[in-house]
Amino acid sequence: QVHMMESGGTSVQAGESLNLSCTFTGLDMTLELVGWYRQAPGKARETVATISIIHWASFAGADKGRLTITRNNGANTMNLRMGKLRPEDTGVYYCNFGGWYEGPRFPTWGPGTQVSVFP
């Protein structure tokens, strides 16, 4: 059974940086697309960043330059470095298998990690 566990979320002020981590269990991520997703208060979950098996990263246009997504296949983990945080980055962050166009692959999500950005 596939499980995702996210960590690293906290409350910060605008302009600060955060590093989120994700650990996958139950499926080797080496040949899989993986990504980060965010659910902001009152909104649907959306794709934040994805990374391919050849480490090709995809982001929403406005986030390029602020975000860095990395993967460690040997550890079955993935990170998201977020810089220059803005209040609109607030939300619960989740990880899952799947690419930018395919979307999240598994319907069961991890607990997520809360990021709160204050002005």
PAPABA-390796 format. One record per residue: y, x, z of N, C-alpha, C in turn; residue number from 0; residue in one letter. Coordinates in steps of 0.05 Angstrom, whole numbers. Each point is the difference from the previous one (the first is absolute). Layout:
<sites>
<site><n_v>Y</n_v><n_u>X</n_u><n_w>Z</n_w><ca_v>Y</ca_v><ca_u>X</ca_u><ca_w>Z</ca_w><c_v>Y</c_v><c_u>X</c_u><c_w>Z</c_w><n>NUM</n><res>A</res></site>
...
</sites>
This chain:
<sites>
<site><n_v>-24</n_v><n_u>17</n_u><n_w>0</n_w><ca_v>24</ca_v><ca_u>-17</ca_u><ca_w>0</ca_w><c_v>25</c_v><c_u>18</c_u><c_w>0</c_w><n>0</n><res>Q</res></site>
<site><n_v>19</n_v><n_u>-8</n_u><n_w>-17</n_w><ca_v>24</ca_v><ca_u>16</ca_u><ca_w>-2</ca_w><c_v>21</c_v><c_u>-8</c_u><c_w>21</c_w><n>1</n><res>V</res></site>
<site><n_v>11</n_v><n_u>21</n_u><n_w>13</n_w><ca_v>21</ca_v><ca_u>-5</ca_u><ca_w>20</ca_w><c_v>24</c_v><c_u>18</c_u><c_w>-6</c_w><n>2</n><res>H</res></site>
<site><n_v>24</n_v><n_u>-10</n_u><n_w>7</n_w><ca_v>24</ca_v><ca_u>15</ca_u><ca_w>-3</ca_w><c_v>14</c_v><c_u>1</c_u><c_w>28</c_w><n>3</n><res>M</res></site>
<site><n_v>11</n_v><n_u>22</n_u><n_w>7</n_w><ca_v>14</ca_v><ca_u>3</ca_u><ca_w>26</ca_w><c_v>26</c_v><c_u>14</c_u><c_w>-5</c_w><n>4</n><res>M</res></site>
<site><n_v>22</n_v><n_u>-13</n_u><n_w>5</n_w><ca_v>26</ca_v><ca_u>11</ca_u><ca_w>-4</ca_w><c_v>13</c_v><c_u>9</c_u><c_w>27</c_w><n>5</n><res>E</res></site>
<site><n_v>17</n_v><n_u>20</n_u><n_w>-2</n_w><ca_v>14</ca_v><ca_u>10</ca_u><ca_w>24</ca_w><c_v>26</c_v><c_u>13</c_u><c_w>-7</c_w><n>6</n><res>S</res></site>
<site><n_v>17</n_v><n_u>5</n_u><n_w>20</n_w><ca_v>24</ca_v><ca_u>15</ca_u><ca_w>-5</ca_w><c_v>26</c_v><c_u>-17</c_u><c_w>1</c_w><n>7</n><res>G</res></site>
<site><n_v>-3</n_v><n_u>-26</n_u><n_w>0</n_w><ca_v>23</ca_v><ca_u>-17</ca_u><ca_w>0</ca_w><c_v>14</c_v><c_u>0</c_u><c_w>27</c_w><n>8</n><res>G</res></site>
<site><n_v>26</n_v><n_u>-4</n_u><n_w>-1</n_w><ca_v>16</ca_v><ca_u>-1</ca_u><ca_w>24</ca_w><c_v>28</c_v><c_u>-11</c_u><c_w>-6</c_w><n>9</n><res>T</res></site>
<site><n_v>17</n_v><n_u>-1</n_u><n_w>20</n_w><ca_v>28</ca_v><ca_u>-9</ca_u><ca_w>-4</ca_w><c_v>18</c_v><c_u>24</c_u><c_w>-4</c_w><n>10</n><res>S</res></site>
<site><n_v>16</n_v><n_u>0</n_u><n_w>-21</n_w><ca_v>18</ca_v><ca_u>22</ca_u><ca_w>-5</ca_w><c_v>27</c_v><c_u>-11</c_u><c_w>-9</c_w><n>11</n><res>V</res></site>
<site><n_v>20</n_v><n_u>18</n_u><n_w>-1</n_w><ca_v>26</ca_v><ca_u>-8</ca_u><ca_w>-11</ca_w><c_v>1</c_v><c_u>7</c_u><c_w>-29</c_w><n>12</n><res>Q</res></site>
<site><n_v>17</n_v><n_u>-14</n_u><n_w>-14</n_w><ca_v>4</ca_v><ca_u>4</ca_u><ca_w>-28</ca_w><c_v>7</c_v><c_u>30</c_u><c_w>-5</c_w><n>13</n><res>A</res></site>
<site><n_v>-12</n_v><n_u>11</n_u><n_w>-22</n_w><ca_v>5</ca_v><ca_u>27</ca_u><ca_w>-7</ca_w><c_v>-21</c_v><c_u>19</c_u><c_w>10</c_w><n>14</n><res>G</res></site>
<site><n_v>-16</n_v><n_u>-9</n_u><n_w>19</n_w><ca_v>-22</ca_v><ca_u>18</ca_u><ca_w>11</ca_w><c_v>-24</c_v><c_u>-1</c_u><c_w>-19</c_w><n>15</n><res>E</res></site>
<site><n_v>-20</n_v><n_u>16</n_u><n_w>8</n_w><ca_v>-25</ca_v><ca_u>2</ca_u><ca_w>-16</ca_w><c_v>-24</c_v><c_u>-8</c_u><c_w>16</c_w><n>16</n><res>S</res></site>
<site><n_v>-21</n_v><n_u>-8</n_u><n_w>-13</n_w><ca_v>-25</ca_v><ca_u>-6</ca_u><ca_w>12</ca_w><c_v>-23</c_v><c_u>9</c_u><c_w>-17</c_w><n>17</n><res>L</res></site>
<site><n_v>-22</n_v><n_u>6</n_u><n_w>13</n_w><ca_v>-25</ca_v><ca_u>6</ca_u><ca_w>-14</ca_w><c_v>-22</c_v><c_u>-19</c_u><c_w>9</c_w><n>18</n><res>N</res></site>
<site><n_v>-10</n_v><n_u>-15</n_u><n_w>-19</n_w><ca_v>-22</ca_v><ca_u>-19</ca_u><ca_w>6</ca_w><c_v>-26</c_v><c_u>12</c_u><c_w>-10</c_w><n>19</n><res>L</res></site>
<site><n_v>-21</n_v><n_u>-7</n_u><n_w>15</n_w><ca_v>-27</ca_v><ca_u>10</ca_u><ca_w>-7</ca_w><c_v>-19</c_v><c_u>-23</c_u><c_w>-2</c_w><n>20</n><res>S</res></site>
<site><n_v>-20</n_v><n_u>5</n_u><n_w>-18</n_w><ca_v>-21</ca_v><ca_u>-20</ca_u><ca_w>-4</ca_w><c_v>-27</c_v><c_u>14</c_u><c_w>-1</c_w><n>21</n><res>C</res></site>
<site><n_v>-19</n_v><n_u>-11</n_u><n_w>14</n_w><ca_v>-27</ca_v><ca_u>10</ca_u><ca_w>-1</ca_w><c_v>-19</c_v><c_u>-21</c_u><c_w>-11</c_w><n>22</n><res>T</res></site>
<site><n_v>-15</n_v><n_u>7</n_u><n_w>-20</n_w><ca_v>-19</ca_v><ca_u>-18</ca_u><ca_w>-12</ca_w><c_v>-28</c_v><c_u>7</c_u><c_w>10</c_w><n>23</n><res>F</res></site>
<site><n_v>-16</n_v><n_u>-20</n_u><n_w>6</n_w><ca_v>-28</ca_v><ca_u>4</ca_u><ca_w>7</ca_w><c_v>-17</c_v><c_u>-20</c_u><c_w>-16</c_w><n>24</n><res>T</res></site>
<site><n_v>-24</n_v><n_u>8</n_u><n_w>-6</n_w><ca_v>-19</ca_v><ca_u>-18</ca_u><ca_w>-14</ca_w><c_v>0</c_v><c_u>4</c_u><c_w>-29</c_w><n>25</n><res>G</res></site>
<site><n_v>19</n_v><n_u>15</n_u><n_w>-12</n_w><ca_v>0</ca_v><ca_u>5</ca_u><ca_w>-29</ca_w><c_v>14</c_v><c_u>27</c_u><c_w>-5</c_w><n>26</n><res>L</res></site>
<site><n_v>-12</n_v><n_u>17</n_u><n_w>-15</n_w><ca_v>11</ca_v><ca_u>26</ca_u><ca_w>-7</ca_w><c_v>24</c_v><c_u>-5</c_u><c_w>-19</c_w><n>27</n><res>D</res></site>
<site><n_v>23</n_v><n_u>10</n_u><n_w>7</n_w><ca_v>24</ca_v><ca_u>-5</ca_u><ca_w>-16</ca_w><c_v>3</c_v><c_u>19</c_u><c_w>-23</c_w><n>28</n><res>M</res></site>
<site><n_v>-17</n_v><n_u>20</n_u><n_w>-3</n_w><ca_v>3</ca_v><ca_u>21</ca_u><ca_w>-20</ca_w><c_v>5</c_v><c_u>-11</c_u><c_w>-28</c_w><n>29</n><res>T</res></site>
<site><n_v>-14</n_v><n_u>-21</n_u><n_w>-8</n_w><ca_v>2</ca_v><ca_u>-11</ca_u><ca_w>-27</ca_w><c_v>14</c_v><c_u>-27</c_u><c_w>-1</c_w><n>30</n><res>L</res></site>
<site><n_v>17</n_v><n_u>-5</n_u><n_w>20</n_w><ca_v>13</ca_v><ca_u>-26</ca_u><ca_w>3</ca_w><c_v>30</c_v><c_u>3</c_u><c_w>0</c_w><n>31</n><res>E</res></site>
<site><n_v>13</n_v><n_u>-20</n_u><n_w>-12</n_w><ca_v>29</ca_v><ca_u>-4</ca_u><ca_w>3</ca_w><c_v>5</c_v><c_u>-11</c_u><c_w>28</c_w><n>32</n><res>L</res></site>
<site><n_v>21</n_v><n_u>9</n_u><n_w>13</n_w><ca_v>7</ca_v><ca_u>-10</ca_u><ca_w>26</ca_w><c_v>30</c_v><c_u>-4</c_u><c_w>2</c_w><n>33</n><res>V</res></site>
<site><n_v>9</n_v><n_u>-16</n_u><n_w>19</n_w><ca_v>28</ca_v><ca_u>-5</ca_u><ca_w>1</ca_w><c_v>9</c_v><c_u>-12</c_u><c_w>27</c_w><n>34</n><res>G</res></site>
<site><n_v>27</n_v><n_u>-1</n_u><n_w>3</n_w><ca_v>13</ca_v><ca_u>-11</ca_u><ca_w>23</ca_w><c_v>14</c_v><c_u>-27</c_u><c_w>-8</c_w><n>35</n><res>W</res></site>
<site><n_v>-1</n_v><n_u>-19</n_u><n_w>19</n_w><ca_v>11</ca_v><ca_u>-26</ca_u><ca_w>-4</ca_w><c_v>17</c_v><c_u>-7</c_u><c_w>24</c_w><n>36</n><res>Y</res></site>
<site><n_v>20</n_v><n_u>-16</n_u><n_w>-4</n_w><ca_v>18</ca_v><ca_u>-8</ca_u><ca_w>22</ca_w><c_v>3</c_v><c_u>-30</c_u><c_w>0</c_w><n>37</n><res>R</res></site>
<site><n_v>0</n_v><n_u>-11</n_u><n_w>25</n_w><ca_v>7</ca_v><ca_u>-28</ca_u><ca_w>3</ca_w><c_v>24</c_v><c_u>-2</c_u><c_w>18</c_w><n>38</n><res>Q</res></site>
<site><n_v>22</n_v><n_u>-7</n_u><n_w>-12</n_w><ca_v>25</ca_v><ca_u>-3</ca_u><ca_w>15</ca_w><c_v>0</c_v><c_u>-28</c_u><c_w>13</c_w><n>39</n><res>A</res></site>
<site><n_v>16</n_v><n_u>-3</n_u><n_w>21</n_w><ca_v>1</ca_v><ca_u>-26</ca_u><ca_w>14</ca_w><c_v>7</c_v><c_u>-23</c_u><c_w>-19</c_w><n>40</n><res>P</res></site>
<site><n_v>-17</n_v><n_u>-20</n_u><n_w>-1</n_w><ca_v>5</ca_v><ca_u>-23</ca_u><ca_w>-16</ca_w><c_v>-5</c_v><c_u>3</c_u><c_w>-30</c_w><n>41</n><res>G</res></site>
<site><n_v>-12</n_v><n_u>23</n_u><n_w>-7</n_w><ca_v>-4</ca_v><ca_u>5</ca_u><ca_w>-29</ca_w><c_v>-30</c_v><c_u>6</c_u><c_w>-5</c_w><n>42</n><res>K</res></site>
<site><n_v>-7</n_v><n_u>-2</n_u><n_w>-26</n_w><ca_v>-27</ca_v><ca_u>7</ca_u><ca_w>-8</ca_w><c_v>-5</c_v><c_u>30</c_u><c_w>0</c_w><n>43</n><res>A</res></site>
<site><n_v>-24</n_v><n_u>8</n_u><n_w>3</n_w><ca_v>-7</ca_v><ca_u>28</ca_u><ca_w>-1</ca_w><c_v>6</c_v><c_u>11</c_u><c_w>-27</c_w><n>44</n><res>R</res></site>
<site><n_v>11</n_v><n_u>25</n_u><n_w>-1</n_w><ca_v>7</ca_v><ca_u>12</ca_u><ca_w>-26</ca_w><c_v>-9</c_v><c_u>29</c_u><c_w>-1</c_w><n>45</n><res>E</res></site>
<site><n_v>-3</n_v><n_u>10</n_u><n_w>-24</n_w><ca_v>-9</ca_v><ca_u>27</ca_u><ca_w>-3</ca_w><c_v>23</c_v><c_u>19</c_u><c_w>4</c_w><n>46</n><res>T</res></site>
<site><n_v>-4</n_v><n_u>21</n_u><n_w>16</n_w><ca_v>20</ca_v><ca_u>20</ca_u><ca_w>5</ca_w><c_v>-4</c_v><c_u>25</c_u><c_w>-16</c_w><n>47</n><res>V</res></site>
<site><n_v>-25</n_v><n_u>10</n_u><n_w>0</n_w><ca_v>-6</ca_v><ca_u>25</ca_u><ca_w>-14</ca_w><c_v>-30</c_v><c_u>1</c_u><c_w>-5</c_w><n>48</n><res>A</res></site>
<site><n_v>-8</n_v><n_u>12</n_u><n_w>-22</n_w><ca_v>-28</ca_v><ca_u>5</ca_u><ca_w>-5</ca_w><c_v>-4</c_v><c_u>28</c_u><c_w>-10</c_w><n>49</n><res>T</res></site>
<site><n_v>-25</n_v><n_u>10</n_u><n_w>2</n_w><ca_v>-6</ca_v><ca_u>27</ca_u><ca_w>-9</ca_w><c_v>-27</c_v><c_u>-1</c_u><c_w>-14</c_w><n>50</n><res>I</res></site>
<site><n_v>-1</n_v><n_u>13</n_u><n_w>-23</n_w><ca_v>-25</ca_v><ca_u>0</ca_u><ca_w>-16</ca_w><c_v>-18</c_v><c_u>22</c_u><c_w>9</c_w><n>51</n><res>S</res></site>
<site><n_v>-24</n_v><n_u>2</n_u><n_w>-13</n_w><ca_v>-19</ca_v><ca_u>21</ca_u><ca_w>7</ca_w><c_v>10</c_v><c_u>27</c_u><c_w>-9</c_w><n>52</n><res>I</res></site>
<site><n_v>19</n_v><n_u>1</n_u><n_w>-18</n_w><ca_v>11</ca_v><ca_u>26</ca_u><ca_w>-7</ca_w><c_v>28</c_v><c_u>4</c_u><c_w>13</c_w><n>53</n><res>I</res></site>
<site><n_v>4</n_v><n_u>-15</n_u><n_w>21</n_w><ca_v>24</ca_v><ca_u>2</ca_u><ca_w>17</ca_w><c_v>26</c_v><c_u>-8</c_u><c_w>-15</c_w><n>54</n><res>H</res></site>
<site><n_v>-3</n_v><n_u>-18</n_u><n_w>-19</n_w><ca_v>24</ca_v><ca_u>-11</ca_u><ca_w>-13</ca_w><c_v>10</c_v><c_u>-23</c_u><c_w>17</c_w><n>55</n><res>W</res></site>
<site><n_v>25</n_v><n_u>2</n_u><n_w>8</n_w><ca_v>12</ca_v><ca_u>-19</ca_u><ca_w>18</ca_w><c_v>17</c_v><c_u>-21</c_u><c_w>-15</c_w><n>56</n><res>A</res></site>
<site><n_v>0</n_v><n_u>-24</n_u><n_w>10</n_w><ca_v>16</ca_v><ca_u>-21</ca_u><ca_w>-11</ca_w><c_v>16</c_v><c_u>-13</c_u><c_w>23</c_w><n>57</n><res>S</res></site>
<site><n_v>26</n_v><n_u>-6</n_u><n_w>-5</n_w><ca_v>17</ca_v><ca_u>-12</ca_u><ca_w>19</ca_w><c_v>18</c_v><c_u>-21</c_u><c_w>-14</c_w><n>58</n><res>F</res></site>
<site><n_v>11</n_v><n_u>-18</n_u><n_w>16</n_w><ca_v>21</ca_v><ca_u>-17</ca_u><ca_w>-11</ca_w><c_v>23</c_v><c_u>18</c_u><c_w>-7</c_w><n>59</n><res>A</res></site>
<site><n_v>15</n_v><n_u>-7</n_u><n_w>-21</n_w><ca_v>21</ca_v><ca_u>17</ca_u><ca_w>-10</ca_w><c_v>20</c_v><c_u>8</c_u><c_w>20</c_w><n>60</n><res>G</res></site>
<site><n_v>8</n_v><n_u>-18</n_u><n_w>18</n_w><ca_v>20</ca_v><ca_u>6</ca_u><ca_w>20</ca_w><c_v>-9</c_v><c_u>20</c_u><c_w>21</c_w><n>61</n><res>A</res></site>
<site><n_v>-26</n_v><n_u>3</n_u><n_w>3</n_w><ca_v>-11</ca_v><ca_u>17</ca_u><ca_w>21</ca_w><c_v>-7</c_v><c_u>28</c_u><c_w>-9</c_w><n>62</n><res>D</res></site>
<site><n_v>2</n_v><n_u>5</n_u><n_w>-26</n_w><ca_v>-6</ca_v><ca_u>27</ca_u><ca_w>-9</ca_w><c_v>19</c_v><c_u>20</c_u><c_w>12</c_w><n>63</n><res>K</res></site>
<site><n_v>-11</n_v><n_u>22</n_u><n_w>10</n_w><ca_v>17</ca_v><ca_u>20</ca_u><ca_w>13</ca_w><c_v>1</c_v><c_u>-2</c_u><c_w>30</c_w><n>64</n><res>G</res></site>
<site><n_v>-5</n_v><n_u>-25</n_u><n_w>10</n_w><ca_v>0</ca_v><ca_u>-4</ca_u><ca_w>29</ca_w><c_v>-28</c_v><c_u>1</c_u><c_w>11</c_w><n>65</n><res>R</res></site>
<site><n_v>-20</n_v><n_u>-6</n_u><n_w>-17</n_w><ca_v>-27</ca_v><ca_u>-3</ca_u><ca_w>10</ca_w><c_v>-18</c_v><c_u>22</c_u><c_w>-12</c_w><n>66</n><res>L</res></site>
<site><n_v>-19</n_v><n_u>9</n_u><n_w>16</n_w><ca_v>-20</ca_v><ca_u>19</ca_u><ca_w>-9</ca_w><c_v>-28</c_v><c_u>-11</c_u><c_w>9</c_w><n>67</n><res>T</res></site>
<site><n_v>-18</n_v><n_u>-4</n_u><n_w>-19</n_w><ca_v>-27</ca_v><ca_u>-9</ca_u><ca_w>7</ca_w><c_v>-19</c_v><c_u>23</c_u><c_w>-6</c_w><n>68</n><res>I</res></site>
<site><n_v>-18</n_v><n_u>6</n_u><n_w>19</n_w><ca_v>-19</ca_v><ca_u>21</ca_u><ca_w>-4</ca_w><c_v>-28</c_v><c_u>-10</c_u><c_w>9</c_w><n>69</n><res>T</res></site>
<site><n_v>-20</n_v><n_u>13</n_u><n_w>-10</n_w><ca_v>-27</ca_v><ca_u>-7</ca_u><ca_w>7</ca_w><c_v>-17</c_v><c_u>25</c_u><c_w>7</c_w><n>70</n><res>R</res></site>
<site><n_v>-18</n_v><n_u>-3</n_u><n_w>18</n_w><ca_v>-18</ca_v><ca_u>21</ca_u><ca_w>8</ca_w><c_v>-29</c_v><c_u>-11</c_u><c_w>-3</c_w><n>71</n><res>N</res></site>
<site><n_v>-12</n_v><n_u>6</n_u><n_w>-23</n_w><ca_v>-27</ca_v><ca_u>-12</ca_u><ca_w>-5</ca_w><c_v>-21</c_v><c_u>10</c_u><c_w>20</c_w><n>72</n><res>N</res></site>
<site><n_v>3</n_v><n_u>25</n_u><n_w>8</n_w><ca_v>-20</ca_v><ca_u>11</ca_u><ca_w>18</ca_w><c_v>0</c_v><c_u>-14</c_u><c_w>27</c_w><n>73</n><res>G</res></site>
<site><n_v>24</n_v><n_u>-9</n_u><n_w>9</n_w><ca_v>2</ca_v><ca_u>-14</ca_u><ca_w>25</ca_w><c_v>0</c_v><c_u>-30</c_u><c_w>-3</c_w><n>74</n><res>A</res></site>
<site><n_v>0</n_v><n_u>-9</n_u><n_w>-25</n_w><ca_v>1</ca_v><ca_u>-29</ca_u><ca_w>-6</ca_w><c_v>26</c_v><c_u>-13</c_u><c_w>12</c_w><n>75</n><res>N</res></site>
<site><n_v>22</n_v><n_u>14</n_u><n_w>-3</n_w><ca_v>25</ca_v><ca_u>-9</ca_u><ca_w>11</ca_w><c_v>22</c_v><c_u>0</c_u><c_w>-21</c_w><n>76</n><res>T</res></site>
<site><n_v>21</n_v><n_u>-14</n_u><n_w>7</n_w><ca_v>23</ca_v><ca_u>-2</ca_u><ca_w>-18</ca_w><c_v>25</c_v><c_u>-2</c_u><c_w>17</c_w><n>77</n><res>M</res></site>
<site><n_v>22</n_v><n_u>13</n_u><n_w>-9</n_w><ca_v>25</ca_v><ca_u>-1</ca_u><ca_w>15</ca_w><c_v>22</c_v><c_u>-11</c_u><c_w>-17</c_w><n>78</n><res>N</res></site>
<site><n_v>20</n_v><n_u>-10</n_u><n_w>14</n_w><ca_v>25</ca_v><ca_u>-9</ca_u><ca_w>-13</ca_w><c_v>23</c_v><c_u>11</c_u><c_w>16</c_w><n>79</n><res>L</res></site>
<site><n_v>15</n_v><n_u>18</n_u><n_w>-13</n_w><ca_v>24</ca_v><ca_u>11</ca_u><ca_w>13</ca_w><c_v>24</c_v><c_u>-16</c_u><c_w>-11</c_w><n>80</n><res>R</res></site>
<site><n_v>15</n_v><n_u>-12</n_u><n_w>19</n_w><ca_v>23</ca_v><ca_u>-16</ca_u><ca_w>-7</ca_w><c_v>25</c_v><c_u>13</c_u><c_w>10</c_w><n>81</n><res>M</res></site>
<site><n_v>19</n_v><n_u>6</n_u><n_w>-17</n_w><ca_v>25</ca_v><ca_u>13</ca_u><ca_w>8</ca_w><c_v>23</c_v><c_u>-20</c_u><c_w>-3</c_w><n>82</n><res>G</res></site>
<site><n_v>23</n_v><n_u>7</n_u><n_w>13</n_w><ca_v>24</ca_v><ca_u>-16</ca_u><ca_w>-3</ca_w><c_v>-6</c_v><c_u>-30</c_u><c_w>3</c_w><n>83</n><res>K</res></site>
<site><n_v>-13</n_v><n_u>-7</n_u><n_w>22</n_w><ca_v>-9</ca_v><ca_u>-27</ca_u><ca_w>5</ca_w><c_v>23</c_v><c_u>-19</c_u><c_w>1</c_w><n>84</n><res>L</res></site>
<site><n_v>-4</n_v><n_u>-24</n_u><n_w>-11</n_w><ca_v>20</ca_v><ca_u>-21</ca_u><ca_w>0</ca_w><c_v>-11</c_v><c_u>-25</c_u><c_w>14</c_w><n>85</n><res>R</res></site>
<site><n_v>17</n_v><n_u>-17</n_u><n_w>10</n_w><ca_v>-10</ca_v><ca_u>-25</ca_u><ca_w>14</ca_w><c_v>-19</c_v><c_u>-16</c_u><c_w>-17</c_w><n>86</n><res>P</res></site>
<site><n_v>3</n_v><n_u>0</n_u><n_w>-27</n_w><ca_v>-18</ca_v><ca_u>-15</ca_u><ca_w>-17</ca_w><c_v>-27</c_v><c_u>13</c_u><c_w>-2</c_w><n>87</n><res>E</res></site>
<site><n_v>-4</n_v><n_u>23</n_u><n_w>11</n_w><ca_v>-27</ca_v><ca_u>12</ca_u><ca_w>1</ca_w><c_v>-16</c_v><c_u>-12</c_u><c_w>23</c_w><n>88</n><res>D</res></site>
<site><n_v>12</n_v><n_u>-16</n_u><n_w>17</n_w><ca_v>-14</ca_v><ca_u>-12</ca_u><ca_w>23</ca_w><c_v>-22</c_v><c_u>-18</c_u><c_w>-9</c_w><n>89</n><res>T</res></site>
<site><n_v>-23</n_v><n_u>3</n_u><n_w>14</n_w><ca_v>-23</ca_v><ca_u>-17</ca_u><ca_w>-6</ca_w><c_v>-25</c_v><c_u>12</c_u><c_w>11</c_w><n>90</n><res>G</res></site>
<site><n_v>-22</n_v><n_u>-13</n_u><n_w>-5</n_w><ca_v>-26</ca_v><ca_u>10</ca_u><ca_w>8</ca_w><c_v>-12</c_v><c_u>14</c_u><c_w>-25</c_w><n>91</n><res>V</res></site>
<site><n_v>-9</n_v><n_u>24</n_u><n_w>3</n_w><ca_v>-10</ca_v><ca_u>16</ca_u><ca_w>-22</ca_w><c_v>-31</c_v><c_u>1</c_u><c_w>2</c_w><n>92</n><res>Y</res></site>
<site><n_v>-12</n_v><n_u>-5</n_u><n_w>-23</n_w><ca_v>-29</ca_v><ca_u>0</ca_u><ca_w>-2</ca_w><c_v>-9</c_v><c_u>19</c_u><c_w>-22</c_w><n>93</n><res>Y</res></site>
<site><n_v>-25</n_v><n_u>9</n_u><n_w>1</n_w><ca_v>-11</ca_v><ca_u>15</ca_u><ca_w>-22</ca_w><c_v>-25</c_v><c_u>-14</c_u><c_w>-10</c_w><n>94</n><res>C</res></site>
<site><n_v>-7</n_v><n_u>6</n_u><n_w>-25</n_w><ca_v>-23</ca_v><ca_u>-13</ca_u><ca_w>-12</ca_w><c_v>-8</c_v><c_u>17</c_u><c_w>-24</c_w><n>95</n><res>N</res></site>
<site><n_v>-23</n_v><n_u>-6</n_u><n_w>-11</n_w><ca_v>-7</ca_v><ca_u>12</ca_u><ca_w>-25</ca_w><c_v>13</c_v><c_u>-17</c_u><c_w>-22</c_w><n>96</n><res>F</res></site>
<site><n_v>5</n_v><n_u>13</n_u><n_w>-24</n_w><ca_v>12</ca_v><ca_u>-15</ca_u><ca_w>-22</ca_w><c_v>24</c_v><c_u>15</c_u><c_w>-11</c_w><n>97</n><res>G</res></site>
<site><n_v>6</n_v><n_u>-5</n_u><n_w>-25</n_w><ca_v>23</ca_v><ca_u>13</ca_u><ca_w>-13</ca_w><c_v>24</c_v><c_u>-18</c_u><c_w>-2</c_w><n>98</n><res>G</res></site>
<site><n_v>21</n_v><n_u>11</n_u><n_w>-13</n_w><ca_v>25</ca_v><ca_u>-14</ca_u><ca_w>-2</ca_w><c_v>-3</c_v><c_u>-26</c_u><c_w>-16</c_w><n>99</n><res>W</res></site>
<site><n_v>-15</n_v><n_u>1</n_u><n_w>-22</n_w><ca_v>-3</ca_v><ca_u>-24</ca_u><ca_w>-16</ca_w><c_v>-23</c_v><c_u>-17</c_u><c_w>8</c_w><n>100</n><res>Y</res></site>
<site><n_v>-21</n_v><n_u>12</n_u><n_w>12</n_w><ca_v>-23</ca_v><ca_u>-16</ca_u><ca_w>9</ca_w><c_v>6</c_v><c_u>-15</c_u><c_w>25</c_w><n>101</n><res>E</res></site>
<site><n_v>16</n_v><n_u>12</n_u><n_w>17</n_w><ca_v>6</ca_v><ca_u>-13</ca_u><ca_w>26</ca_w><c_v>-22</c_v><c_u>7</c_u><c_w>20</c_w><n>102</n><res>G</res></site>
<site><n_v>3</n_v><n_u>-10</n_u><n_w>25</n_w><ca_v>-19</ca_v><ca_u>6</ca_u><ca_w>21</ca_w><c_v>-28</c_v><c_u>-10</c_u><c_w>-7</c_w><n>103</n><res>P</res></site>
<site><n_v>-20</n_v><n_u>17</n_u><n_w>6</n_w><ca_v>-27</ca_v><ca_u>-6</ca_u><ca_w>-9</ca_w><c_v>-16</c_v><c_u>-17</c_u><c_w>20</c_w><n>104</n><res>R</res></site>
<site><n_v>4</n_v><n_u>5</n_u><n_w>26</n_w><ca_v>-17</ca_v><ca_u>-14</ca_u><ca_w>20</ca_w><c_v>17</c_v><c_u>-21</c_u><c_w>14</c_w><n>105</n><res>F</res></site>
<site><n_v>-12</n_v><n_u>-23</n_u><n_w>3</n_w><ca_v>15</ca_v><ca_u>-22</ca_u><ca_w>13</ca_w><c_v>4</c_v><c_u>2</c_u><c_w>30</c_w><n>106</n><res>P</res></site>
<site><n_v>-16</n_v><n_u>17</n_u><n_w>12</n_w><ca_v>2</ca_v><ca_u>4</ca_u><ca_w>29</ca_w><c_v>18</c_v><c_u>24</c_u><c_w>5</c_w><n>107</n><res>T</res></site>
<site><n_v>21</n_v><n_u>-4</n_u><n_w>16</n_w><ca_v>19</ca_v><ca_u>21</ca_u><ca_w>5</ca_w><c_v>-4</c_v><c_u>12</c_u><c_w>28</c_w><n>108</n><res>W</res></site>
<site><n_v>11</n_v><n_u>24</n_u><n_w>4</n_w><ca_v>1</ca_v><ca_u>12</ca_u><ca_w>26</ca_w><c_v>21</c_v><c_u>-13</c_u><c_w>17</c_w><n>109</n><res>G</res></site>
<site><n_v>5</n_v><n_u>9</n_u><n_w>24</n_w><ca_v>19</ca_v><ca_u>-12</ca_u><ca_w>18</ca_w><c_v>29</c_v><c_u>5</c_u><c_w>-9</c_w><n>110</n><res>P</res></site>
<site><n_v>4</n_v><n_u>21</n_u><n_w>-17</n_w><ca_v>27</ca_v><ca_u>7</ca_u><ca_w>-8</ca_w><c_v>15</c_v><c_u>15</c_u><c_w>21</c_w><n>111</n><res>G</res></site>
<site><n_v>23</n_v><n_u>11</n_u><n_w>-7</n_w><ca_v>17</ca_v><ca_u>15</ca_u><ca_w>19</ca_w><c_v>28</c_v><c_u>-9</c_u><c_w>-4</c_w><n>112</n><res>T</res></site>
<site><n_v>14</n_v><n_u>-7</n_u><n_w>22</n_w><ca_v>26</ca_v><ca_u>-12</ca_u><ca_w>-2</ca_w><c_v>22</c_v><c_u>21</c_u><c_w>-2</c_w><n>113</n><res>Q</res></site>
<site><n_v>17</n_v><n_u>-3</n_u><n_w>-20</n_w><ca_v>24</ca_v><ca_u>17</ca_u><ca_w>-4</ca_w><c_v>24</c_v><c_u>-18</c_u><c_w>4</c_w><n>114</n><res>V</res></site>
<site><n_v>18</n_v><n_u>8</n_u><n_w>18</n_w><ca_v>24</ca_v><ca_u>-15</ca_u><ca_w>5</ca_w><c_v>24</c_v><c_u>19</c_u><c_w>-3</c_w><n>115</n><res>S</res></site>
<site><n_v>18</n_v><n_u>-6</n_u><n_w>-19</n_w><ca_v>23</ca_v><ca_u>17</ca_u><ca_w>-5</ca_w><c_v>25</c_v><c_u>-15</c_u><c_w>8</c_w><n>116</n><res>V</res></site>
<site><n_v>15</n_v><n_u>12</n_u><n_w>18</n_w><ca_v>25</ca_v><ca_u>-13</ca_u><ca_w>10</ca_w><c_v>24</c_v><c_u>14</c_u><c_w>-12</c_w><n>117</n><res>F</res></site>
<site><n_v>21</n_v><n_u>-16</n_u><n_w>-6</n_w><ca_v>24</ca_v><ca_u>12</ca_u><ca_w>-12</ca_w><c_v>13</c_v><c_u>20</c_u><c_w>18</c_w><n>118</n><res>P</res></site>
</sites>
